Amino acid sequence: MRAACLVLGLLALCRAEEEIAEGNLVVQKNLDSLTDFPALFANECNFTVNIKIYNIGEGSAYAVTAEDDWPESGFKLQEGALSQTWDEIPAGEMVELNFTVAPTFTGVFPGFRASVSYKSSKESELQYGYSTLMRELQVIGKDVFTKLTATYHAEWTIFTVLWAAAVLAPFAAWSFIRANHDNGVPKMKSS
């Protein structure tokens, strides 16, 4: 009985080793905003699109192609490429596709997903997937964008100086009067 269990266990172990480890991809798409307003962008001002591809499978993924088709009618590619291919992404590894675009319009642009195609093993058929959904973009004019995102250092400096003058000058006068007068009467100087 033990021998039969041992033989069956060895057969199951051999069969498990024969299974092919496959790649499994997760794709994340992000837009790098330069402001505290993550969905607000300026017309003709660059922003970077970052697509991260993680292989969370037990084996490598092969013939991986990532594409992110931004319409030429609304965006100008400034740097990088909208697609990239990798021969292999090993298990547990991450690769990135980065490029820079600039909107050539003002208005609202709906978010969309990047697409990816890959083989989960060398012999498998091509599989297709999509990234996380990017947010809707609000594209406004440069002048309005500058007004909304400016830090106004000069204005705050002028305000601080004038505030200090308005508060400190009367305080200095009050301190001088208090030090040189008793109940509003000038102190007598002793000789």
N, CA and C atoms as an extended XYZ file, in Angstrom:
573
Properties=species:S:1:pos:R:3:atomname:S:1:resname:S:1:resid:I:1 pbc="F F F"
N         0.816       -1.177        0.000 N   MET     1
C         0.000        0.000        0.000 CA  MET     1
C         0.870        1.256        0.000 C   MET     1
N         1.897        1.261        0.846 N   ARG     2
C         2.810        2.410        0.896 CA  ARG     2
C         3.534        2.575       -0.428 C   ARG     2
N         3.918        1.514       -1.026 N   ALA     3
C         4.638        1.572       -2.300 CA  ALA     3
C         3.741        2.175       -3.373 C   ALA     3
N         2.470        1.809       -3.375 N   ALA     4
C         1.541        2.351       -4.362 CA  ALA     4
C         1.359        3.851       -4.150 C   ALA     4
N         1.243        4.302       -2.893 N   CYS     5
C         1.118        5.734       -2.595 CA  CYS     5
C         2.380        6.472       -3.007 C   CYS     5
N         3.543        5.859       -2.795 N   LEU     6
C         4.811        6.470       -3.167 CA  LEU     6
C         4.908        6.618       -4.681 C   LEU     6
N         4.509        5.593       -5.422 N   VAL     7
C         4.549        5.645       -6.884 CA  VAL     7
C         3.569        6.711       -7.394 C   VAL     7
N         2.360        6.751       -6.853 N   LEU     8
C         1.383        7.758       -7.266 CA  LEU     8
C         1.862        9.173       -6.938 C   LEU     8
N         2.494        9.337       -5.801 N   GLY     9
C         3.039       10.646       -5.415 CA  GLY     9
C         4.141       11.083       -6.367 C   GLY     9
N         5.034       10.157       -6.743 N   LEU    10
C         6.104       10.476       -7.685 CA  LEU    10
C         5.543       10.816       -9.068 C   LEU    10
N         4.520       10.090       -9.497 N   LEU    11
C         3.893       10.390      -10.787 CA  LEU    11
C         3.246       11.784      -10.773 C   LEU    11
N         2.586       12.117       -9.684 N   ALA    12
C         1.963       13.442       -9.571 CA  ALA    12
C         3.028       14.537       -9.572 C   ALA    12
N         4.138       14.280       -8.894 N   LEU    13
C         5.228       15.248       -8.847 CA  LEU    13
C         5.839       15.436      -10.233 C   LEU    13
N         6.074       14.365      -10.944 N   CYS    14
C         6.625       14.457      -12.301 CA  CYS    14
C         5.662       15.206      -13.221 C   CYS    14
N         4.390       14.916      -13.081 N   ARG    15
C         3.396       15.561      -13.923 CA  ARG    15
C         3.330       17.069      -13.627 C   ARG    15
N         3.474       17.464      -12.349 N   ALA    16
C         3.457       18.875      -11.975 CA  ALA    16
C         4.664       19.593      -12.560 C   ALA    16
N         5.817       18.918      -12.611 N   GLU    17
C         7.013       19.533      -13.174 CA  GLU    17
C         6.891       19.705      -14.684 C   GLU    17
N         6.076       18.859      -15.323 N   GLU    18
C         5.891       18.959      -16.770 CA  GLU    18
C         5.024       20.149      -17.162 C   GLU    18
N         4.204       20.664      -16.222 N   GLU    19
C         3.351       21.804      -16.545 CA  GLU    19
C         4.228       23.005      -16.861 C   GLU    19
N         3.804       23.757      -17.849 N   ILE    20
C         4.579       24.907      -18.291 CA  ILE    20
C         4.208       26.117      -17.444 C   ILE    20
N         5.238       26.769      -16.893 N   ALA    21
C         5.010       28.014      -16.153 CA  ALA    21
C         4.707       29.109      -17.173 C   ALA    21
N         3.652       29.842      -16.929 N   GLU    22
C         3.223       30.857      -17.883 CA  GLU    22
C         3.357       32.250      -17.302 C   GLU    22
N         3.551       33.212      -18.210 N   GLY    23
C         3.580       34.609      -17.826 CA  GLY    23
C         2.172       35.166      -17.735 C   GLY    23
N         1.980       36.114      -16.857 N   ASN    24
C         0.693       36.783      -16.683 CA  ASN    24
C         0.986       38.258      -16.429 C   ASN    24
N         0.481       39.130      -17.287 N   LEU    25
C         0.852       40.540      -17.216 CA  LEU    25
C        -0.240       41.403      -16.596 C   LEU    25
N         0.200       42.398      -15.826 N   VAL    26
C        -0.666       43.447      -15.295 CA  VAL    26
C        -0.090       44.761      -15.805 C   VAL    26
N        -0.956       45.617      -16.362 N   VAL    27
C        -0.490       46.852      -17.002 CA  VAL    27
C        -1.112       48.055      -16.284 C   VAL    27
N        -0.249       48.982      -15.872 N   GLN    28
C        -0.686       50.181      -15.159 CA  GLN    28
C        -0.302       51.417      -15.969 C   GLN    28
N        -1.259       52.319      -16.164 N   LYS    29
C        -1.021       53.540      -16.942 CA  LYS    29
C        -1.191       54.753      -16.040 C   LYS    29
N        -0.186       55.644      -16.044 N   ASN    30
C        -0.224       56.868      -15.237 CA  ASN    30
C         0.185       58.062      -16.074 C   ASN    30
N        -0.360       59.212      -15.719 N   LEU    31
C         0.061       60.477      -16.308 CA  LEU    31
C         0.763       61.265      -15.217 C   LEU    31
N         1.956       61.758      -15.516 N   ASP    32
C         2.713       62.524      -14.532 CA  ASP    32
C         2.338       63.990      -14.641 C   ASP    32
N         1.594       64.467      -13.662 N   SER    33
C         1.172       65.860      -13.632 CA  SER    33
C         2.189       66.672      -12.859 C   SER    33
N         2.421       67.898      -13.289 N   LEU    34
C         3.372       68.776      -12.617 CA  LEU    34
C         2.706       69.638      -11.558 C   LEU    34
N         1.435       69.434      -11.307 N   THR    35
C         0.699       70.283      -10.380 CA  THR    35
C        -0.022       69.444       -9.336 C   THR    35
N        -0.679       70.154       -8.418 N   ASP    36
C        -1.516       69.485       -7.421 CA  ASP    36
C        -2.878       69.126       -7.987 C   ASP    36
N        -3.135       69.525       -9.222 N   PHE    37
C        -4.388       69.207       -9.900 CA  PHE    37
C        -4.100       68.073      -10.879 C   PHE    37
N        -4.317       66.808      -10.496 N   PRO    38
C        -3.841       65.690      -11.310 CA  PRO    38
C        -4.490       65.544      -12.684 C   PRO    38
N        -5.655       66.122      -12.915 N   ALA    39
C        -6.298       65.963      -14.219 CA  ALA    39
C        -6.322       67.259      -15.008 C   ALA    39
N        -5.547       68.258      -14.583 N   LEU    40
C        -5.541       69.563      -15.224 CA  LEU    40
C        -4.232       69.761      -15.980 C   LEU    40
N        -4.346       70.038      -17.262 N   PHE    41
C        -3.172       70.211      -18.115 CA  PHE    41
C        -3.338       71.468      -18.949 C   PHE    41
N        -2.202       72.024      -19.378 N   ALA    42
C        -2.229       73.253      -20.171 CA  ALA    42
C        -2.005       72.943      -21.642 C   ALA    42
N        -2.673       73.698      -22.473 N   ASN    43
C        -2.500       73.600      -23.911 CA  ASN    43
C        -1.033       73.876      -24.260 C   ASN    43
N        -0.446       73.024      -25.097 N   GLU    44
C         0.939       73.143      -25.563 CA  GLU    44
C         1.981       72.916      -24.479 C   GLU    44
N         1.599       72.393      -23.313 N   CYS    45
C         2.557       72.073      -22.250 CA  CYS    45
C         2.677       70.555      -22.125 C   CYS    45
N         3.907       70.080      -22.079 N   ASN    46
C         4.190       68.646      -22.075 CA  ASN    46
C         3.748       67.964      -20.779 C   ASN    46
N         3.393       66.697      -20.917 N   PHE    47
C         3.250       65.810      -19.768 CA  PHE    47
C         3.689       64.417      -20.196 C   PHE    47
N         4.099       63.620      -19.209 N   THR    48
C         4.659       62.303      -19.471 CA  THR    48
C         3.627       61.221      -19.187 C   THR    48
N         3.548       60.259      -20.089 N   VAL    49
C         2.702       59.082      -19.910 CA  VAL    49
C         3.627       57.928      -19.529 C   VAL    49
N         3.290       57.241      -18.456 N   ASN    50
C         4.109       56.144      -17.939 CA  ASN    50
C         3.265       54.874      -17.913 C   ASN    50
N         3.711       53.857      -18.641 N   ILE    51
C         3.010       52.566      -18.664 CA  ILE    51
C         3.955       51.523      -18.077 C   ILE    51
N         3.542       50.921      -16.969 N   LYS    52
C         4.332       49.887      -16.301 CA  LYS    52
C         3.683       48.544      -16.562 C   LYS    52
N         4.515       47.572      -16.957 N   ILE    53
C         4.028       46.225      -17.242 CA  ILE    53
C         4.705       45.274      -16.265 C   ILE    53
N         3.915       44.636      -15.420 N   TYR    54
C         4.412       43.702      -14.409 CA  TYR    54
C         4.087       42.282      -14.851 C   TYR    54
N         5.057       41.391      -14.774 N   ASN    55
C         4.795       39.970      -15.018 CA  ASN    55
C         4.596       39.314      -13.659 C   ASN    55
N         3.357       38.994      -13.325 N   ILE    56
C         3.041       38.383      -12.042 CA  ILE    56
C         2.894       36.869      -12.160 C   ILE    56
N         3.190       36.336      -13.344 N   GLY    57
C         3.059       34.899      -13.572 CA  GLY    57
C         4.255       34.119      -13.040 C   GLY    57
N         4.162       32.806      -13.187 N   GLU    58
C         5.234       31.900      -12.737 CA  GLU    58
C         6.347       31.773      -13.767 C   GLU    58
N         6.050       32.116      -15.024 N   GLY    59
C         7.039       31.999      -16.091 CA  GLY    59
C         7.158       33.302      -16.856 C   GLY    59
N         8.004       33.293      -17.862 N   SER    60
C         8.232       34.485      -18.673 CA  SER    60
C         7.067       34.723      -19.634 C   SER    60
N         6.898       35.992      -19.995 N   ALA    61
C         5.970       36.375      -21.051 CA  ALA    61
C         6.808       36.733      -22.270 C   ALA    61
N         6.340       36.350      -23.469 N   TYR    62
C         7.132       36.521      -24.690 CA  TYR    62
C         6.401       37.393      -25.695 C   TYR    62
N         7.166       38.000      -26.585 N   ALA    63
C         6.635       38.825      -27.680 CA  ALA    63
C         5.636       39.851      -27.152 C   ALA    63
N         6.066       40.595      -26.145 N   VAL    64
C         5.188       41.572      -25.490 CA  VAL    64
C         5.234       42.882      -26.268 C   VAL    64
N         4.060       43.394      -26.611 N   THR    65
C         3.954       44.682      -27.295 CA  THR    65
C         2.942       45.542      -26.552 C   THR    65
N         3.371       46.743      -26.171 N   ALA    66
C         2.483       47.707      -25.528 CA  ALA    66
C         2.267       48.868      -26.484 C   ALA    66
N         1.018       49.306      -26.606 N   GLU    67
C         0.667       50.419      -27.486 CA  GLU    67
C        -0.281       51.358      -26.766 C   GLU    67
N        -0.062       52.632      -26.979 N   ASP    68
C        -0.931       53.650      -26.404 CA  ASP    68
C        -1.165       54.695      -27.487 C   ASP    68
N        -2.274       54.591      -28.183 N   ASP    69
C        -2.532       55.412      -29.369 CA  ASP    69
C        -3.192       56.738      -29.015 C   ASP    69
N        -2.395       57.779      -28.897 N   TRP    70
C        -2.908       59.131      -28.667 CA  TRP    70
C        -3.227       59.750      -30.024 C   TRP    70
N        -4.382       60.364      -30.181 N   PRO    71
C        -4.759       60.909      -31.494 CA  PRO    71
C        -3.874       62.090      -31.893 C   PRO    71
N        -3.386       62.044      -33.118 N   GLU    72
C        -2.536       63.117      -33.634 CA  GLU    72
C        -3.298       64.425      -33.778 C   GLU    72
N        -4.608       64.351      -33.896 N   SER    73
C        -5.410       65.567      -34.053 CA  SER    73
C        -5.487       66.380      -32.765 C   SER    73
N        -5.152       65.782      -31.621 N   GLY    74
C        -5.252       66.504      -30.351 CA  GLY    74
C        -3.974       66.546      -29.545 C   GLY    74
N        -2.985       65.719      -29.933 N   PHE    75
C        -1.758       65.641      -29.148 CA  PHE    75
C        -0.555       65.545      -30.065 C   PHE    75
N         0.525       66.156      -29.636 N   LYS    76
C         1.771       66.119      -30.389 CA  LYS    76
C         2.792       65.325      -29.574 C   LYS    76
N         3.354       64.290      -30.185 N   LEU    77
C         4.368       63.476      -29.518 CA  LEU    77
C         5.662       64.282      -29.434 C   LEU    77
N         6.154       64.498      -28.222 N   GLN    78
C         7.356       65.307      -28.015 CA  GLN    78
C         8.606       64.453      -27.852 C   GLN    78
N         8.453       63.320      -27.185 N   GLU    79
C         9.619       62.478      -26.897 CA  GLU    79
C         9.160       61.043      -26.702 C   GLU    79
N         9.960       60.092      -27.156 N   GLY    80
C         9.645       58.679      -26.983 CA  GLY    80
C         8.814       58.129      -28.124 C   GLY    80
N         8.238       56.955      -27.887 N   ALA    81
C         7.405       56.277      -28.881 CA  ALA    81
C         6.121       55.808      -28.214 C   ALA    81
N         5.055       55.719      -29.006 N   LEU    82
C         3.750       55.306      -28.483 CA  LEU    82
C         3.620       53.794      -28.334 C   LEU    82
N         4.600       53.044      -28.813 N   SER    83
C         4.567       51.586      -28.659 CA  SER    83
C         5.987       51.067      -28.469 C   SER    83
N         6.056       49.904      -27.866 N   GLN    84
C         7.355       49.266      -27.643 CA  GLN    84
C         7.152       47.759      -27.551 C   GLN    84
N         8.163       47.010      -27.987 N   THR    85
C         8.106       45.550      -27.959 CA  THR    85
C         9.281       45.007      -27.152 C   THR    85
N         9.012       43.977      -26.361 N   TRP    86
C        10.036       43.280      -25.599 CA  TRP    86
C         9.976       41.810      -26.003 C   TRP    86
N        11.123       41.192      -26.215 N   ASP    87
C        11.170       39.776      -26.574 CA  ASP    87
C        10.695       38.901      -25.420 C   ASP    87
N        11.104       39.273      -24.204 N   GLU    88
C        10.758       38.454      -23.030 CA  GLU    88
C        10.719       39.335      -21.792 C   GLU    88
N         9.738       39.081      -20.932 N   ILE    89
C         9.686       39.698      -19.609 CA  ILE    89
C         9.666       38.550      -18.609 C   ILE    89
N        10.768       38.328      -17.881 N   PRO    90
C        10.829       37.219      -16.930 CA  PRO    90
C         9.813       37.376      -15.796 C   PRO    90
N         9.500       36.279      -15.151 N   ALA    91
C         8.566       36.267      -14.026 CA  ALA    91
C         9.079       37.206      -12.934 C   ALA    91
N         8.161       38.000      -12.375 N   GLY    92
C         8.514       38.904      -11.291 CA  GLY    92
C         9.171       40.205      -11.739 C   GLY    92
N         9.339       40.395      -13.030 N   GLU    93
C        10.007       41.598      -13.534 CA  GLU    93
C         8.980       42.645      -13.975 C   GLU    93
N         9.479       43.890      -14.118 N   MET    94
C         8.645       45.000      -14.555 CA  MET    94
C         9.408       45.774      -15.624 C   MET    94
N         8.707       46.193      -16.678 N   VAL    95
C         9.279       47.045      -17.719 CA  VAL    95
C         8.387       48.273      -17.858 C   VAL    95
N         8.935       49.320      -18.464 N   GLU    96
C         8.187       50.564      -18.604 CA  GLU    96
C         8.237       51.093      -20.024 C   GLU    96
N         7.177       51.759      -20.402 N   LEU    97
C         7.103       52.523      -21.638 CA  LEU    97
C         6.778       53.953      -21.236 C   LEU    97
N         7.674       54.891      -21.544 N   ASN    98
C         7.490       56.298      -21.207 CA  ASN    98
C         7.568       57.137      -22.465 C   ASN    98
N         6.689       58.103      -22.562 N   PHE    99
C         6.756       59.061      -23.659 CA  PHE    99
C         6.102       60.358      -23.208 C   PHE    99
N         6.416       61.423      -23.936 N   THR   100
C         5.926       62.754      -23.589 CA  THR   100
C         5.069       63.284      -24.724 C   THR   100
N         3.897       63.799      -24.371 N   VAL   101
C         2.993       64.396      -25.349 CA  VAL   101
C         2.579       65.783      -24.863 C   VAL   101
N         2.086       66.588      -25.793 N   ALA   102
C         1.560       67.915      -25.471 CA  ALA   102
C         0.209       68.081      -26.154 C   ALA   102
N        -0.820       68.495      -25.416 N   PRO   103
C        -2.123       68.708      -26.046 CA  PRO   103
C        -2.086       69.937      -26.952 C   PRO   103
N        -2.802       69.863      -28.062 N   THR   104
C        -2.852       70.972      -29.017 CA  THR   104
C        -4.257       71.575      -29.085 C   THR   104
N        -5.033       71.408      -28.038 N   PHE   105
C        -6.415       71.890      -28.001 CA  PHE   105
C        -6.750       72.311      -26.577 C   PHE   105
N        -7.891       72.919      -26.382 N   THR   106
C        -8.422       73.146      -25.046 CA  THR   106
C        -9.786       72.462      -24.974 C   THR   106
N       -10.089       71.911      -23.823 N   GLY   107
C       -11.355       71.211      -23.642 CA  GLY   107
C       -11.164       69.960      -22.816 C   GLY   107
N       -12.114       69.057      -22.932 N   VAL   108
C       -12.106       67.806      -22.170 CA  VAL   108
C       -11.714       66.663      -23.101 C   VAL   108
N       -10.846       65.789      -22.595 N   PHE   109
C       -10.448       64.606      -23.362 CA  PHE   109
C       -10.726       63.378      -22.511 C   PHE   109
N       -11.537       62.425      -23.003 N   PRO   110
C       -11.867       61.242      -22.193 CA  PRO   110
C       -10.662       60.317      -22.043 C   PRO   110
N       -10.584       59.673      -20.902 N   GLY   111
C        -9.498       58.731      -20.676 CA  GLY   111
C        -9.668       57.468      -21.490 C   GLY   111
N        -8.567       56.778      -21.751 N   PHE   112
C        -8.617       55.517      -22.483 CA  PHE   112
C        -7.493       54.615      -21.979 C   PHE   112
N        -7.559       53.370      -22.355 N   ARG   113
C        -6.608       52.369      -21.875 CA  ARG   113
C        -5.526       52.103      -22.920 C   ARG   113
N        -4.348       51.743      -22.434 N   ALA   114
C        -3.288       51.256      -23.315 CA  ALA   114
C        -3.563       49.775      -23.569 C   ALA   114
N        -3.098       49.262      -24.699 N   SER   115
C        -3.307       47.844      -25.002 CA  SER   115
C        -1.970       47.110      -24.966 C   SER   115
N        -2.052       45.840      -24.659 N   VAL   116
C        -0.861       44.999      -24.616 CA  VAL   116
C        -1.201       43.653      -25.241 C   VAL   116
N        -0.237       43.101      -25.974 N   SER   117
C        -0.388       41.746      -26.501 CA  SER   117
C         0.867       40.971      -26.110 C   SER   117
N         0.703       39.679      -25.825 N   TYR   118
C         1.838       38.857      -25.394 CA  TYR   118
C         1.495       37.379      -25.512 C   TYR   118
N         2.553       36.577      -25.455 N   LYS   119
C         2.390       35.129      -25.370 CA  LYS   119
C         2.754       34.721      -23.950 C   LYS   119
N         1.879       33.924      -23.322 N   SER   120
C         2.127       33.520      -21.933 CA  SER   120
C         3.201       32.438      -21.841 C   SER   120
N         3.502       31.808      -22.937 N   SER   121
C         4.637       30.869      -23.040 CA  SER   121
C         5.095       30.907      -24.494 C   SER   121
N         6.225       30.297      -24.774 N   LYS   122
C         6.759       30.370      -26.139 CA  LYS   122
C         5.827       29.738      -27.163 C   LYS   122
N         5.094       28.701      -26.752 N   GLU   123
C         4.240       27.973      -27.685 CA  GLU   123
C         2.798       28.463      -27.700 C   GLU   123
N         2.423       29.334      -26.802 N   SER   124
C         1.008       29.722      -26.704 CA  SER   124
C         0.621       30.737      -27.782 C   SER   124
N        -0.687       30.929      -27.890 N   GLU   125
C        -1.207       31.913      -28.834 CA  GLU   125
C        -1.106       33.304      -28.225 C   GLU   125
N        -1.194       34.299      -29.080 N   LEU   126
C        -1.129       35.685      -28.646 CA  LEU   126
C        -2.355       36.023      -27.797 C   LEU   126
N        -2.115       36.676      -26.662 N   GLN   127
C        -3.186       37.124      -25.772 CA  GLN   127
C        -3.216       38.650      -25.777 C   GLN   127
N        -4.378       39.213      -25.460 N   TYR   128
C        -4.539       40.663      -25.471 CA  TYR   128
C        -5.064       41.135      -24.130 C   TYR   128
N        -4.600       42.294      -23.726 N   GLY   129
C        -5.060       42.869      -22.472 CA  GLY   129
C        -5.008       44.390      -22.532 C   GLY   129
N        -5.482       45.010      -21.458 N   TYR   130
C        -5.544       46.465      -21.401 CA  TYR   130
C        -5.036       46.964      -20.062 C   TYR   130
N        -4.609       48.214      -20.061 N   SER   131
C        -4.093       48.843      -18.844 CA  SER   131
C        -5.232       49.344      -17.977 C   SER   131
N        -4.851       49.879      -16.842 N   THR   132
C        -5.821       50.587      -16.021 CA  THR   132
C        -6.292       51.811      -16.796 C   THR   132
N        -7.475       52.286      -16.472 N   LEU   133
C        -8.062       53.430      -17.182 CA  LEU   133
C        -7.451       54.729      -16.684 C   LEU   133
N        -7.025       55.571      -17.610 N   MET   134
C        -6.531       56.886      -17.199 CA  MET   134
C        -7.714       57.813      -16.980 C   MET   134
N        -7.497       58.835      -16.208 N   ARG   135
C        -8.568       59.773      -15.885 CA  ARG   135
C        -8.871       60.709      -17.067 C   ARG   135
N        -9.997       61.353      -16.997 N   GLU   136
C       -10.378       62.343      -18.003 CA  GLU   136
C        -9.476       63.571      -17.854 C   GLU   136
N        -9.034       64.130      -18.972 N   LEU   137
C        -8.145       65.282      -18.946 CA  LEU   137
C        -8.915       66.577      -19.156 C   LEU   137
N        -8.607       67.575      -18.367 N   GLN   138
C        -9.124       68.924      -18.564 CA  GLN   138
C        -7.957       69.740      -19.117 C   GLN   138
N        -8.047       70.175      -20.353 N   VAL   139
C        -6.980       70.951      -20.979 CA  VAL   139
C        -7.446       72.400      -21.084 C   VAL   139
N        -6.669       73.298      -20.457 N   ILE   140
C        -7.020       74.717      -20.457 CA  ILE   140
C        -5.876       75.517      -21.073 C   ILE   140
N        -6.121       76.788      -21.347 N   GLY   141
C        -5.106       77.663      -21.926 CA  GLY   141
C        -3.944       77.893      -20.975 C   GLY   141
N        -2.782       78.224      -21.535 N   LYS   142
C        -1.583       78.441      -20.712 CA  LYS   142
C        -1.765       79.558      -19.697 C   LYS   142
N        -2.402       80.651      -20.094 N   ASP   143
C        -2.546       81.788      -19.188 CA  ASP   143
C        -3.430       81.436      -17.984 C   ASP   143
N        -4.512       80.749      -18.212 N   VAL   144
C        -5.391       80.324      -17.116 CA  VAL   144
C        -4.677       79.294      -16.244 C   VAL   144
N        -3.956       78.377      -16.863 N   PHE   145
C        -3.206       77.362      -16.129 CA  PHE   145
C        -2.174       78.015      -15.215 C   PHE   145
N        -1.481       79.030      -15.729 N   THR   146
C        -0.472       79.728      -14.925 CA  THR   146
C        -1.116       80.424      -13.736 C   THR   146
N        -2.265       81.043      -13.945 N   LYS   147
C        -2.958       81.703      -12.839 CA  LYS   147
C        -3.380       80.703      -11.763 C   LYS   147
N        -3.851       79.549      -12.187 N   LEU   148
C        -4.326       78.545      -11.226 CA  LEU   148
C        -3.192       77.871      -10.461 C   LEU   148
N        -2.036       77.735      -11.085 N   THR   149
C        -0.967       76.942      -10.476 CA  THR   149
C         0.206       77.774       -9.970 C   THR   149
N         0.168       79.107      -10.146 N   ALA   150
C         1.281       79.953       -9.707 CA  ALA   150
C         1.372       79.963       -8.181 C   ALA   150
N         2.583       80.145       -7.680 N   THR   151
C         2.801       80.183       -6.236 CA  THR   151
C         2.751       81.604       -5.685 C   THR   151
N         2.804       82.614       -6.545 N   TYR   152
C         2.671       84.014       -6.154 CA  TYR   152
C         3.673       84.423       -5.077 C   TYR   152
N         4.944       84.110       -5.276 N   HIS   153
C         5.987       84.454       -4.299 CA  HIS   153
C         6.104       85.964       -4.099 C   HIS   153
N         6.110       86.750       -5.167 N   ALA   154
C         6.255       88.203       -5.045 CA  ALA   154
C         5.080       88.800       -4.263 C   ALA   154
N         3.877       88.342       -4.570 N   GLU   155
C         2.708       88.868       -3.882 CA  GLU   155
C         2.740       88.536       -2.388 C   GLU   155
N         3.121       87.319       -2.048 N   TRP   156
C         3.192       86.931       -0.641 CA  TRP   156
C         4.305       87.682        0.084 C   TRP   156
N         5.411       87.968       -0.590 N   THR   157
C         6.501       88.727        0.028 CA  THR   157
C         6.044       90.154        0.332 C   THR   157
N         5.384       90.810       -0.629 N   ILE   158
C         4.873       92.165       -0.413 CA  ILE   158
C         3.851       92.173        0.721 C   ILE   158
N         2.947       91.221        0.730 N   PHE   159
C         1.950       91.128        1.798 CA  PHE   159
C         2.610       90.986        3.161 C   PHE   159
N         3.621       90.145        3.268 N   THR   160
C         4.297       89.907        4.543 CA  THR   160
C         5.011       91.163        5.028 C   THR   160
N         5.699       91.864        4.130 N   VAL   161
C         6.401       93.093        4.511 CA  VAL   161
C         5.406       94.153        4.976 C   VAL   161
N         4.321       94.341        4.237 N   LEU   162
C         3.323       95.333        4.628 CA  LEU   162
C         2.619       94.939        5.929 C   LEU   162
N         2.353       93.669        6.116 N   TRP   163
C         1.761       93.205        7.372 CA  TRP   163
C         2.693       93.485        8.533 C   TRP   163
N         3.990       93.189        8.342 N   ALA   164
C         4.962       93.436        9.407 CA  ALA   164
C         5.022       94.925        9.739 C   ALA   164
N         5.004       95.777        8.722 N   ALA   165
C         5.030       97.223        8.969 CA  ALA   165
C         3.778       97.672        9.711 C   ALA   165
N         2.630       97.151        9.321 N   ALA   166
C         1.371       97.548        9.957 CA  ALA   166
C         1.281       97.082       11.403 C   ALA   166
N         1.906       95.979       11.736 N   VAL   167
C         1.833       95.451       13.098 CA  VAL   167
C         3.030       95.911       13.929 C   VAL   167
N         4.208       95.884       13.377 N   LEU   168
C         5.410       96.170       14.156 CA  LEU   168
C         5.626       97.660       14.412 C   LEU   168
N         5.264       98.532       13.479 N   ALA   169
C         5.459       99.975       13.688 CA  ALA   169
C         4.622      100.482       14.868 C   ALA   169
N         3.322      100.190       14.944 N   PRO   170
C         2.566      100.625       16.124 CA  PRO   170
C         3.073       99.975       17.412 C   PRO   170
N         3.508       98.734       17.350 N   PHE   171
C         4.033       98.076       18.542 CA  PHE   171
C         5.307       98.770       19.012 C   PHE   171
N         6.174       99.149       18.086 N   ALA   172
C         7.411       99.847       18.465 CA  ALA   172
C         7.090      101.203       19.087 C   ALA   172
N         6.119      101.932       18.522 N   ALA   173
C         5.727      103.231       19.092 CA  ALA   173
C         5.135      103.050       20.481 C   ALA   173
N         4.287      102.073       20.665 N   TRP   174
C         3.686      101.795       21.977 CA  TRP   174
C         4.760      101.432       22.991 C   TRP   174
N         5.724      100.597       22.596 N   SER   175
C         6.806      100.210       23.507 CA  SER   175
C         7.644      101.413       23.911 C   SER   175
N         7.920      102.313       22.967 N   PHE   176
C         8.699      103.510       23.264 CA  PHE   176
C         7.953      104.401       24.246 C   PHE   176
N         6.655      104.608       23.988 N   ILE   177
C         5.854      105.450       24.878 CA  ILE   177
C         5.770      104.823       26.256 C   ILE   177
N         5.558      103.576       26.337 N   ARG   178
C         5.433      102.884       27.626 CA  ARG   178
C         6.729      102.957       28.408 C   ARG   178
N         7.857      102.835       27.724 N   ALA   179
C         9.143      102.881       28.413 CA  ALA   179
C         9.469      104.295       28.900 C   ALA   179
N         8.968      105.335       28.251 N   ASN   180
C         9.338      106.714       28.588 CA  ASN   180
C         8.230      107.502       29.301 C   ASN   180
N         7.103      106.877       29.560 N   HIS   181
C         5.987      107.579       30.207 CA  HIS   181
C         5.387      106.727       31.310 C   HIS   181
N         4.861      107.399       32.346 N   ASP   182
C         4.087      106.748       33.405 CA  ASP   182
C         2.665      107.289       33.320 C   ASP   182
N         1.726      106.434       33.007 N   ASN   183
C         0.336      106.827       32.868 CA  ASN   183
C         0.159      108.032       31.952 C   ASN   183
N         0.893      108.068       30.888 N   GLY   184
C         0.763      109.126       29.894 CA  GLY   184
C         1.596      110.361       30.202 C   GLY   184
N         2.223      110.420       31.351 N   VAL   185
C         3.048      111.563       31.732 CA  VAL   185
C         4.505      111.188       31.493 C   VAL   185
N         5.264      112.076       30.840 N   PRO   186
C         6.664      111.755       30.600 CA  PRO   186
C         7.414      111.557       31.922 C   PRO   186
N         8.292      110.562       31.898 N   LYS   187
C         9.100      110.285       33.073 CA  LYS   187
C        10.131      111.396       33.245 C   LYS   187
N        10.399      111.712       34.510 N   MET   188
C        11.402      112.714       34.797 CA  MET   188
C        12.770      112.050       34.761 C   MET   188
N        13.677      112.718       34.146 N   LYS   189
C        15.026      112.191       34.081 CA  LYS   189
C        15.766      112.641       35.319 C   LYS   189
N        16.336      111.694       35.984 N   SER   190
C        17.124      112.039       37.162 CA  SER   190
C        18.552      112.309       36.754 C   SER   190
N        19.127      113.358       37.361 N   SER   191
C        20.477      113.721       36.985 CA  SER   191
C        21.477      113.328       38.011 C   SER   191
